[in-house]
Amino acid sequence: MKQNHKVIYYNLLTEGKLNSYLANIEERARLLFDETVKSLAEKGSVTEELKSTDMMLWVQKMNNIRNRTLEIVNNQIIFK
């Protein structure tokens, strides 16, 4: 933000609102991440049963879901 949105950054900094703004962004990103991981896991049938029967497949699928979700969150909230 400091590099790409300098005017917004310095306005928030001088108004004393930078920390609350960043906390809000972080909270929104965390919520979107959690909801998206849960949704994609349900769609992909990544369940606790799969975890107990084939741990490596579960790990592969969850890593894939987390990576896709991170891209979504970055595009929609962080780098907006």
N, C-alpha and C positions, 0 to 999 in steps of 0.2 A: 504494500500500500504506500509505503514511504517513497518508493521509487516510481511507481506507476500512476498514483493518484495524489500527487504532492499537495495540490490545493485542498482537497478534502482532508488529507492527513493533517496539514497544519491548521486548518480551521477547527477540526475536532480537538487537536492538541491545545490550541489557545483557549478554546471554550471549556476545556476540562472534561470533555465528553469522550475522549479517545478510548479509555479503558472500558467504559460501559458499552461503547459501540463494538469494540473487539470481542468483549464477552458475549454480546448478543449474537455476533457472527459465529462464534465458536459453539454456542448453544444450538443455534439453528443447524449448523453443520453436523453436530453430534446427533441430533434428533433425526435428521435426514439420513445419515449414515446407518443408524440403528434400524430405522424403519425399512430402508432399502435392502439391507442385508437380510432382515427377517423375511421380507417379501420375496426376494430372489431365492432364498433357501427353500421357502415353501413351494415356489414354482418349479424349482429344480429337484424336488423330493430329497433334499438334504436333511435327513432326520437323525434323531438320536439312535434310531434303530440301525441306520446305515453306519453311524459312528461305531456302534458296538460290533457290527458284523464285518465291516471293511474300513478300518481306520485310515489307511492310506488314501483310498478313494474319497473319503469324507474330507480329509485334509486338502487334497487337490481341489475338490469342488469349492470348499470354503475359501481357499486362497484365491481362486478365480473370482468368486463372488465379491470378496473384499476388494480385490484390485479393480473390478468393474465399478463397484460402488464408490471407491475413492475417486475415480475419474468423473463420475456423475456429480459427486459433491463438489469437487474442485471446479467443474464447469458451471454449476448452477449457483454456488454460493461464494466460494473462496476467490476465484479469479474473475468474478463478474464485474 
